[in-house]
Structure formats: structure tokens, C-alpha cells
Amino acid sequence: MRALILGGTGEARALAKKLVDAGWFVTSSLAGRVSEPKLPVGSVRIGGFGGPAGLAKWLISDATEVIIDATHPFAEKISESAAEAARATGLPLIALHRPAWEQQKGDNWIEVGSMEEAVRVVADRFSSPFLTIGRQQLAAFAGDSNGRYLIRCVEKPPPPLPKNRKVVLSRGPYDVAGERKIMRDYAVDCVVTKNSGGAATYAKIEAARDLRKPVVMVQRPKLPGADIAIVATDVDEAYNAVIRRG
């Protein structure tokens, strides 16, 4: 049995291992945005397919039997391609879509629908934001010459960037004590993040709650292909869905 897993998330790696251990031939496709990604077991493919048509062509040539979209919840383009390729080929699509974070007692979230809205909120209300949004959308904040930004990402971000900034390079998972320390050390007055869900980076939400820091929370987009996908919220659920359709 052959499966394609799209995504370099921790859940994608865990699912790849379970399927390989069960005797499946698994190809994991990574976007290639990080120079030294954590690699899953099985076959690994790095780089795009050339859009939905290219992905559909690859699926047919590989004799893939199941498509698994285990990408980051904000990776809309590849999720859209997966859905279109599933429609074109008739292959089953499993979406491993971890639940979003939910606001808890003590949280002070400012929920926004886009990164552009987050930029406006930060510029209007805060002076020392902590950006934990990855590298791809940092340019949206580059026009703010007044704010003093703390930016954390895995690898050095490309310009343009905010004028007044401190860039910290590190890779999660993080712990609450460490997140409290960095927020205190840099005197941040808000945290800006995407509602990615999962445990690996949730410590910043807990630390912000402990320190009573507001969180500008960018809400996740609607899951592309939700009308045709079998949606699983964790690795075991996704594994069972794959096995049933294998």
C-alpha cells in the first residue's frame, strides 16, 4: 500500500512512522522552506509538484492510494492543491487537522481574521510586540518604524523587516518557564501568533496568560477540501482512517 503525506509537522512524522511500521510505502513531501528540516521515516520528497495538475500527475505515476494532508493549518495553497488533486484522481483525502487553541480563563486574546488586521492592531495599541508567526509574513510588519519588535523563527528571516527589531533563532518545542523569561527579558507588551493548535508552541500562550500579556491571535482559515476530506484531529484517528481506506 502506498501513501503520500503532505507536510513536515510533528503529526506528519508520527503518522509516517506508524504507517511504515505497518508495512506501508510512505512518501512524505516537505515544502523545503527550512534548510535542515526534521525528516520522517520512509521516502522523502522536498519541493513543490507544480500545482494541483502536477500533484495529480505525480500521484498517478507513483500509484499512490491515499493522500494525507498533514500540513500546517495555515498552509492553504498546498491544502488546496491536495483537494483539487483528490478530486481529479478520485483518491481518498485524509486531512490531519489538529484542533485550534481555545481561549481559557485568564487569557486576553485579540482575535483577528488576517495578518493585515494583526498589523493594524499592533501599530495602534502596542509598542513592544513579540512576533511568533514564522518567516513568511514578517514583511507585513516592516512598515512600522515605531514599534520595538522581538522576532522569533527557526532560520534567519529575509527582508523587509521592522526597523527596530531583535531576531532570535530557535526551534520548538518550548517550555512555559522559558517563554516567561523571554517575555520578561525583552519587556514585550503583546504576543502575536497564529492559531496553529498543538502542543509544541502552546507554552507561549500559557506564559502570556501567566504574565497577563495580550495575545493578538490570527484565526486559522477554513480547511480547503473539507467537503471531500475525511478530517482527523490526531495521529491515531488519521492512521485508522488511512487503514480503513487502504
Solvent accessible surface area in square Angstrom, and as a share of the most:
residue,aa,sasa,rsa
1,M,97,0.43
2,R,72,0.26
3,A,2,0.02
4,L,0,0.00
5,I,0,0.00
6,L,2,0.01
7,G,10,0.09
8,G,40,0.38
9,T,20,0.11
10,G,40,0.39
11,E,39,0.18
12,A,2,0.02
13,R,64,0.23
14,A,45,0.35
15,L,0,0.00
16,A,0,0.00
17,K,109,0.46
18,K,71,0.30
19,L,0,0.00
20,V,51,0.29
21,D,103,0.53
22,A,53,0.41
23,G,65,0.62
24,W,22,0.08
25,F,95,0.40
26,V,2,0.01
27,T,7,0.04
28,S,1,0.01
29,S,9,0.06
30,L,9,0.04
31,A,73,0.57
32,G,40,0.38
33,R,145,0.53
34,V,45,0.26
35,S,90,0.58
36,E,134,0.60
37,P,38,0.24
38,K,92,0.39
39,L,107,0.53
40,P,15,0.09
41,V,67,0.38
42,G,46,0.44
43,S,43,0.28
44,V,51,0.29
45,R,70,0.26
46,I,99,0.50
47,G,23,0.23
48,G,65,0.63
49,F,27,0.11
50,G,70,0.67
51,G,35,0.34
52,P,44,0.28
53,A,82,0.63
54,G,19,0.19
55,L,1,0.00
56,A,11,0.09
57,K,153,0.65
58,W,53,0.19
59,L,1,0.01
60,I,126,0.64
61,S,91,0.59
62,D,27,0.14
63,A,64,0.50
64,T,7,0.04
65,E,61,0.27
66,V,0,0.00
67,I,0,0.00
68,I,0,0.00
69,D,7,0.03
70,A,2,0.01
71,T,17,0.10
72,H,68,0.30
73,P,11,0.07
74,F,36,0.15
75,A,25,0.19
76,E,77,0.34
77,K,170,0.72
78,I,52,0.26
79,S,6,0.04
80,E,79,0.36
81,S,15,0.10
82,A,0,0.00
83,A,2,0.02
84,E,87,0.39
85,A,0,0.00
86,A,4,0.03
87,R,124,0.45
88,A,80,0.62
89,T,37,0.22
90,G,66,0.64
91,L,38,0.19
92,P,41,0.26
93,L,7,0.04
94,I,0,0.00
95,A,2,0.02
96,L,8,0.04
97,H,32,0.14
98,R,39,0.14
99,P,81,0.51
100,A,41,0.32
101,W,21,0.08
102,E,130,0.58
103,Q,86,0.38
104,Q,92,0.41
105,K,199,0.84
106,G,52,0.50
107,D,21,0.11
108,N,78,0.40
109,W,24,0.08
110,I,27,0.14
111,E,90,0.40
112,V,4,0.02
113,G,56,0.54
114,S,41,0.26
115,M,6,0.03
116,E,101,0.45
117,E,60,0.27
118,A,0,0.00
119,V,31,0.18
120,R,142,0.52
121,V,24,0.14
122,V,0,0.00
123,A,58,0.45
124,D,119,0.62
125,R,152,0.56
126,F,31,0.13
127,S,65,0.42
128,S,9,0.06
129,P,0,0.00
130,F,0,0.00
131,L,0,0.00
132,T,16,0.09
133,I,9,0.04
134,G,34,0.32
135,R,55,0.20
136,Q,106,0.47
137,Q,69,0.31
138,L,2,0.01
139,A,50,0.39
140,A,43,0.33
141,F,1,0.00
142,A,27,0.21
143,G,78,0.75
144,D,18,0.10
145,S,65,0.42
146,N,136,0.70
147,G,2,0.02
148,R,120,0.44
149,Y,5,0.02
150,L,4,0.02
151,I,0,0.00
152,R,17,0.06
153,C,8,0.05
154,V,58,0.33
155,E,38,0.17
156,K,160,0.68
157,P,8,0.05
158,P,78,0.49
159,P,114,0.72
160,P,79,0.50
161,L,26,0.13
162,P,0,0.00
163,K,150,0.63
164,N,58,0.30
165,R,117,0.43
166,K,101,0.43
167,V,43,0.25
168,V,33,0.19
169,L,93,0.46
170,S,38,0.25
171,R,100,0.37
172,G,20,0.19
173,P,101,0.64
174,Y,55,0.21
175,D,89,0.46
176,V,37,0.21
177,A,62,0.48
178,G,38,0.36
179,E,3,0.02
180,R,69,0.25
181,K,127,0.54
182,I,26,0.13
183,M,0,0.00
184,R,149,0.54
185,D,88,0.46
186,Y,69,0.26
187,A,60,0.47
188,V,2,0.01
189,D,43,0.22
190,C,0,0.00
191,V,0,0.00
192,V,0,0.00
193,T,2,0.01
194,K,27,0.11
195,N,3,0.02
196,S,13,0.09
197,G,4,0.04
198,G,29,0.28
199,A,92,0.72
200,A,56,0.43
201,T,41,0.24
202,Y,47,0.18
203,A,6,0.05
204,K,9,0.04
205,I,1,0.00
206,E,57,0.26
207,A,0,0.00
208,A,1,0.00
209,R,58,0.21
210,D,79,0.41
211,L,37,0.19
212,R,211,0.77
213,K,47,0.20
214,P,25,0.15
215,V,2,0.01
216,V,0,0.00
217,M,0,0.00
218,V,6,0.03
219,Q,66,0.29
220,R,44,0.16
221,P,36,0.22
222,K,175,0.74
223,L,21,0.11
224,P,30,0.19
225,G,10,0.10
226,A,42,0.33
227,D,113,0.58
228,I,71,0.36
229,A,15,0.11
230,I,52,0.26
231,V,65,0.37
232,A,0,0.00
233,T,63,0.36
234,D,71,0.37
235,V,26,0.15
236,D,84,0.44
237,E,73,0.33
238,A,0,0.00
239,Y,48,0.18
240,N,72,0.37
241,A,1,0.01
242,V,0,0.00
243,I,73,0.37
244,R,157,0.57
245,R,101,0.37
246,G,47,0.45
